[in-house]
Amino acid sequence: MSDGVREIEVKYRVSDTDAMIDALRDRGVELSAPVEQDDQAYAMRGWSYGQGKTGFAFARLRSQGGRHLFCVKQPVDNELACMEHETEVAEREQMHAAIVAMGFYPTVRIVKDRRTGRLGSMSLCLDEVRGLGSFLEIETMVSDTRSGAEVQHELDSFARSLGVELMRSTETYDSLVRAAQAAVV
């Protein structure tokens, strides 16, 4: 991914996954078979939950189907509008040690079963997140100067047009998982 490209997304809690699958199919979106993603989230030293995320970098180490992906996101407009850099790595344990050596600390583990599809420039993910439930993520990559909020408004309009009951979330999975874990304690 080149410099200047931002990932802009919106996220929704979904109460009826079958209705969502049908609504997406009606729009021509065929979702993939579910694939397990095992993500370890990391934050920079000096940041803690409760602080804003804009201006901080966050890392993720994902394992999926025998592959390991390292990603760094830096929220620009809000925590779902980020500069993103991602690459495949050979060894999860070695990359974990490198991330910690770079000044990040592990926060939460997020395990989900993800089904993906595309519609135009939108990537759609229907996730079953362990401990949280079902979510729809809609994201697009932009290189222009439009605000993240403007692009999120467009993505939200599409989501609402599906006619399925949705509850929008402005938080990332790591924040949602952490809040769920804290509620149990």
Secondary structure, DSSP 8 states (H G I E B T S, - for coil): --TT-EEEEEEEEES-HHHHHHHHHHTT------EEEEEEEEEETT--TTS--TT--EEEEEEETTEEEEEEEEEEEETTEEEEEEEEES-HHHHHHHHHHTTEEEEEEEEEEEEEEEETTEEEEEEEETTTEEEEEEEEEE-SS--HHHHHHHHHHHHHHT-S-EEEE-S-HHHHHHHHHHHH-
